[in-house]
Amino acid sequence: MAFESDKTMFEIYREKEFNRKFKVVYYTELTEHNKEFEINSALNGETIFDGFLKDGKKEPGKAAVKDILREMNSGDIKYSPEEIKNRLKEFLA
């Protein structure tokens, strides 16, 4: 069983306003400086997928999330939550 310190909570969301881009927020990496803005941005968006990355695989997991966002923001692809989970399965806690 993973302890809270062994995973990173994240959410992939889509902006409801502006350019409707897909974005990610890593909640457990927020600081007092950016916490309020990032949480409010995610709350104002449409949740696409959320979960936890294993800290031991956090960097490759974040790279995979970045690839998913790039593909979805290109306008050609919109992955379902199941497809995202499948692409990230090796990184998820």
Backbone as JSON Lines, residues from 0, in Angstrom:
{"i":0,"aa":"M","n":[0.84,-1.19,0.0],"ca":[0.0,0.0,0.0],"c":[0.88,1.24,0.0]}
{"i":1,"aa":"A","n":[0.54,2.19,-0.84],"ca":[1.32,3.43,-0.95],"c":[0.9,4.41,0.14]}
{"i":2,"aa":"F","n":[1.88,5.06,0.7],"ca":[1.59,6.12,1.65],"c":[1.35,7.4,0.89]}
{"i":3,"aa":"E","n":[0.71,8.37,1.53],"ca":[0.42,9.65,0.86],"c":[1.68,10.26,0.26]}
{"i":4,"aa":"S","n":[2.82,10.12,0.92],"ca":[4.06,10.72,0.42],"c":[4.65,9.94,-0.75]}
{"i":5,"aa":"D","n":[4.06,8.79,-1.09],"ca":[4.58,7.96,-2.17],"c":[3.87,8.16,-3.5]}
{"i":6,"aa":"K","n":[3.0,9.18,-3.56],"ca":[2.26,9.41,-4.8],"c":[1.96,10.9,-4.97]}
{"i":7,"aa":"T","n":[1.71,11.25,-6.21],"ca":[1.44,12.64,-6.56],"c":[0.03,12.72,-7.16]}
{"i":8,"aa":"M","n":[-0.83,13.5,-6.52],"ca":[-2.2,13.67,-6.98],"c":[-2.24,14.66,-8.14]}
{"i":9,"aa":"F","n":[-2.98,14.29,-9.21],"ca":[-3.09,15.17,-10.37],"c":[-4.48,15.12,-10.97]}
{"i":10,"aa":"E","n":[-4.77,16.11,-11.79],"ca":[-6.03,16.17,-12.51],"c":[-5.77,16.74,-13.9]}
{"i":11,"aa":"I","n":[-6.31,16.07,-14.91],"ca":[-6.33,16.6,-16.27],"c":[-7.7,17.22,-16.46]}
{"i":12,"aa":"Y","n":[-7.72,18.45,-16.91],"ca":[-9.0,19.15,-17.1],"c":[-8.97,19.96,-18.38]}
{"i":13,"aa":"R","n":[-10.15,20.4,-18.78],"ca":[-10.27,21.26,-19.96],"c":[-10.86,22.58,-19.53]}
{"i":14,"aa":"E","n":[-10.23,23.65,-19.97],"ca":[-10.74,24.98,-19.66],"c":[-12.15,25.13,-20.25]}
{"i":15,"aa":"K","n":[-13.03,25.79,-19.51],"ca":[-14.38,26.05,-20.01],"c":[-14.43,27.35,-20.79]}
{"i":16,"aa":"E","n":[-13.49,28.21,-20.53],"ca":[-13.45,29.51,-21.2],"c":[-12.13,29.64,-21.93]}
{"i":17,"aa":"F","n":[-11.86,30.81,-22.41],"ca":[-10.62,31.12,-23.13],"c":[-10.46,30.2,-24.33]}
{"i":18,"aa":"N","n":[-9.4,29.46,-24.41],"ca":[-9.12,28.65,-25.6],"c":[-9.51,27.18,-25.46]}
{"i":19,"aa":"R","n":[-10.14,26.8,-24.34],"ca":[-10.6,25.43,-24.08],"c":[-9.49,24.39,-24.2]}
{"i":20,"aa":"K","n":[-8.29,24.75,-23.8],"ca":[-7.16,23.83,-23.82],"c":[-7.27,22.81,-22.69]}
{"i":21,"aa":"F","n":[-6.64,21.66,-22.94],"ca":[-6.51,20.63,-21.92],"c":[-5.27,20.97,-21.1]}
{"i":22,"aa":"K","n":[-5.39,20.86,-19.77],"ca":[-4.29,21.19,-18.87],"c":[-4.21,20.15,-17.76]}
{"i":23,"aa":"V","n":[-3.13,20.23,-16.99],"ca":[-2.95,19.34,-15.85],"c":[-2.53,20.17,-14.65]}
{"i":24,"aa":"V","n":[-2.98,19.75,-13.49],"ca":[-2.5,20.34,-12.24],"c":[-2.04,19.18,-11.35]}
{"i":25,"aa":"Y","n":[-0.86,19.34,-10.77],"ca":[-0.3,18.36,-9.83],"c":[-0.52,18.93,-8.43]}
{"i":26,"aa":"Y","n":[-1.6,18.53,-7.8],"ca":[-2.02,19.13,-6.53],"c":[-0.97,19.03,-5.44]}
{"i":27,"aa":"T","n":[-0.3,17.9,-5.34],"ca":[0.65,17.72,-4.24],"c":[1.95,18.47,-4.47]}
{"i":28,"aa":"E","n":[2.1,19.14,-5.62],"ca":[3.3,19.93,-5.87],"c":[3.03,21.44,-5.78]}
{"i":29,"aa":"L","n":[1.8,21.81,-5.46],"ca":[1.46,23.23,-5.38],"c":[2.12,23.87,-4.16]}
{"i":30,"aa":"T","n":[2.44,25.15,-4.31],"ca":[3.01,25.93,-3.21],"c":[1.99,26.98,-2.79]}
{"i":31,"aa":"E","n":[2.25,27.64,-1.71],"ca":[1.36,28.72,-1.26],"c":[1.23,29.8,-2.33]}
{"i":32,"aa":"H","n":[2.29,29.97,-3.11],"ca":[2.32,31.01,-4.14],"c":[1.33,30.73,-5.27]}
{"i":33,"aa":"N","n":[1.2,29.48,-5.71],"ca":[0.35,29.18,-6.87],"c":[-0.88,28.34,-6.56]}
{"i":34,"aa":"K","n":[-1.04,27.92,-5.32],"ca":[-2.1,27.0,-4.94],"c":[-3.5,27.51,-5.3]}
{"i":35,"aa":"E","n":[-3.84,28.7,-4.88],"ca":[-5.19,29.23,-5.08],"c":[-5.52,29.35,-6.58]}
{"i":36,"aa":"F","n":[-4.59,29.92,-7.36],"ca":[-4.83,30.1,-8.79],"c":[-5.03,28.75,-9.5]}
{"i":37,"aa":"E","n":[-4.15,27.8,-9.24],"ca":[-4.21,26.51,-9.93],"c":[-5.46,25.71,-9.56]}
{"i":38,"aa":"I","n":[-5.81,25.73,-8.28],"ca":[-7.01,25.01,-7.84],"c":[-8.25,25.65,-8.45]}
{"i":39,"aa":"N","n":[-8.33,26.97,-8.43],"ca":[-9.48,27.65,-9.03],"c":[-9.58,27.4,-10.52]}
{"i":40,"aa":"S","n":[-8.45,27.37,-11.21],"ca":[-8.46,27.07,-12.65],"c":[-9.03,25.69,-12.9]}
{"i":41,"aa":"A","n":[-8.59,24.71,-12.13],"ca":[-9.09,23.34,-12.3],"c":[-10.56,23.25,-11.93]}
{"i":42,"aa":"L","n":[-10.97,23.92,-10.86],"ca":[-12.38,23.89,-10.45],"c":[-13.29,24.51,-11.5]}
{"i":43,"aa":"N","n":[-12.79,25.51,-12.2],"ca":[-13.58,26.17,-13.24],"c":[-13.57,25.39,-14.55]}
{"i":44,"aa":"G","n":[-12.78,24.34,-14.63],"ca":[-12.69,23.54,-15.85],"c":[-13.53,22.29,-15.76]}
{"i":45,"aa":"E","n":[-13.46,21.5,-16.83],"ca":[-14.17,20.23,-16.92],"c":[-13.17,19.11,-16.65]}
{"i":46,"aa":"T","n":[-13.37,18.35,-15.59],"ca":[-12.47,17.25,-15.26],"c":[-12.55,16.17,-16.33]}
{"i":47,"aa":"I","n":[-11.38,15.79,-16.83],"ca":[-11.28,14.74,-17.83],"c":[-10.78,13.45,-17.17]}
{"i":48,"aa":"F","n":[-9.79,13.57,-16.27],"ca":[-9.21,12.41,-15.61],"c":[-8.47,12.88,-14.37]}
{"i":49,"aa":"D","n":[-8.53,12.1,-13.3],"ca":[-7.72,12.4,-12.12],"c":[-7.2,11.11,-11.53]}
{"i":50,"aa":"G","n":[-6.13,11.24,-10.78],"ca":[-5.52,10.06,-10.19],"c":[-4.25,10.41,-9.44]}
{"i":51,"aa":"F","n":[-3.45,9.38,-9.19],"ca":[-2.18,9.53,-8.47],"c":[-1.07,8.88,-9.28]}
{"i":52,"aa":"L","n":[0.04,9.58,-9.42],"ca":[1.24,9.0,-10.02],"c":[2.12,8.45,-8.92]}
{"i":53,"aa":"K","n":[2.68,7.25,-9.14],"ca":[3.66,6.7,-8.2],"c":[4.88,7.62,-8.21]}
{"i":54,"aa":"D","n":[5.35,8.0,-7.05],"ca":[6.49,8.91,-7.01],"c":[7.74,8.29,-7.64]}
{"i":55,"aa":"G","n":[7.89,6.99,-7.57],"ca":[9.04,6.34,-8.18],"c":[9.01,6.41,-9.7]}
{"i":56,"aa":"K","n":[7.84,6.69,-10.26],"ca":[7.69,6.79,-11.71],"c":[7.08,8.14,-12.09]}
{"i":57,"aa":"K","n":[7.25,9.12,-11.21],"ca":[6.61,10.42,-11.42],"c":[7.09,11.13,-12.68]}
{"i":58,"aa":"E","n":[8.38,11.2,-12.89],"ca":[8.9,11.96,-14.04],"c":[8.48,11.34,-15.38]}
{"i":59,"aa":"P","n":[8.63,10.01,-15.56],"ca":[8.12,9.46,-16.82],"c":[6.6,9.55,-16.92]}
{"i":60,"aa":"G","n":[5.91,9.49,-15.79],"ca":[4.46,9.65,-15.77],"c":[4.05,11.05,-16.2]}
{"i":61,"aa":"K","n":[4.77,12.06,-15.69],"ca":[4.49,13.44,-16.09],"c":[4.78,13.64,-17.58]}
{"i":62,"aa":"A","n":[5.82,12.99,-18.1],"ca":[6.12,13.08,-19.52],"c":[4.98,12.46,-20.35]}
{"i":63,"aa":"A","n":[4.43,11.35,-19.87],"ca":[3.32,10.7,-20.57],"c":[2.08,11.59,-20.53]}
{"i":64,"aa":"V","n":[1.81,12.24,-19.4],"ca":[0.69,13.18,-19.31],"c":[0.9,14.33,-20.29]}
{"i":65,"aa":"K","n":[2.12,14.85,-20.34],"ca":[2.43,15.94,-21.26],"c":[2.17,15.53,-22.71]}
{"i":66,"aa":"D","n":[2.53,14.3,-23.07],"ca":[2.27,13.79,-24.42],"c":[0.76,13.71,-24.7]}
{"i":67,"aa":"I","n":[0.02,13.22,-23.73],"ca":[-1.44,13.13,-23.89],"c":[-2.03,14.52,-24.1]}
{"i":68,"aa":"L","n":[-1.61,15.48,-23.29],"ca":[-2.13,16.85,-23.42],"c":[-1.77,17.44,-24.79]}
{"i":69,"aa":"R","n":[-0.53,17.22,-25.22],"ca":[-0.1,17.74,-26.53],"c":[-0.98,17.17,-27.64]}
{"i":70,"aa":"E","n":[-1.23,15.87,-27.59],"ca":[-2.06,15.22,-28.6],"c":[-3.5,15.74,-28.56]}
{"i":71,"aa":"M","n":[-4.05,15.88,-27.36],"ca":[-5.43,16.35,-27.24],"c":[-5.55,17.83,-27.64]}
{"i":72,"aa":"N","n":[-4.55,18.63,-27.32],"ca":[-4.6,20.05,-27.68],"c":[-4.32,20.3,-29.16]}
{"i":73,"aa":"S","n":[-3.82,19.29,-29.87],"ca":[-3.6,19.43,-31.31],"c":[-4.93,19.5,-32.04]}
{"i":74,"aa":"G","n":[-5.99,19.07,-31.38],"ca":[-7.32,19.11,-31.96],"c":[-7.71,17.85,-32.71]}
{"i":75,"aa":"D","n":[-6.79,16.93,-32.84],"ca":[-7.07,15.72,-33.61],"c":[-7.66,14.59,-32.75]}
{"i":76,"aa":"I","n":[-7.38,14.62,-31.45],"ca":[-7.71,13.49,-30.57],"c":[-8.33,14.0,-29.28]}
{"i":77,"aa":"K","n":[-9.35,13.31,-28.79],"ca":[-9.83,13.52,-27.43],"c":[-9.98,12.14,-26.81]}
{"i":78,"aa":"Y","n":[-9.08,11.83,-25.89],"ca":[-9.09,10.53,-25.24],"c":[-10.18,10.44,-24.18]}
{"i":79,"aa":"S","n":[-10.76,9.27,-24.06],"ca":[-11.72,9.01,-22.98],"c":[-10.93,8.77,-21.69]}
{"i":80,"aa":"P","n":[-11.6,8.88,-20.54],"ca":[-10.9,8.57,-19.28],"c":[-10.3,7.16,-19.27]}
{"i":81,"aa":"E","n":[-10.98,6.21,-19.9],"ca":[-10.48,4.84,-19.95],"c":[-9.2,4.76,-20.78]}
{"i":82,"aa":"E","n":[-9.15,5.5,-21.89],"ca":[-7.96,5.5,-22.74],"c":[-6.78,6.16,-22.02]}
{"i":83,"aa":"I","n":[-7.06,7.24,-21.3],"ca":[-6.0,7.91,-20.53],"c":[-5.48,6.97,-19.46]}
{"i":84,"aa":"K","n":[-6.39,6.32,-18.75],"ca":[-5.98,5.38,-17.7],"c":[-5.12,4.26,-18.28]}
{"i":85,"aa":"N","n":[-5.49,3.76,-19.43],"ca":[-4.73,2.7,-20.08],"c":[-3.32,3.18,-20.46]}
{"i":86,"aa":"R","n":[-3.22,4.4,-20.98],"ca":[-1.91,4.94,-21.37],"c":[-1.02,5.21,-20.17]}
{"i":87,"aa":"L","n":[-1.63,5.51,-19.02],"ca":[-0.86,5.86,-17.82],"c":[-0.77,4.72,-16.82]}
{"i":88,"aa":"K","n":[-1.3,3.56,-17.13],"ca":[-1.44,2.49,-16.13],"c":[-0.15,2.12,-15.41]}
{"i":89,"aa":"E","n":[0.99,2.15,-16.09],"ca":[2.24,1.77,-15.44],"c":[2.73,2.82,-14.45]}
{"i":90,"aa":"F","n":[2.19,4.04,-14.54],"ca":[2.61,5.14,-13.67],"c":[1.64,5.42,-12.52]}
{"i":91,"aa":"L","n":[0.43,4.87,-12.61],"ca":[-0.61,5.19,-11.64],"c":[-0.47,4.39,-10.35]}
{"i":92,"aa":"A","n":[-0.74,5.06,-9.25],"ca":[-0.71,4.41,-7.93],"c":[-2.07,3.81,-7.63]}
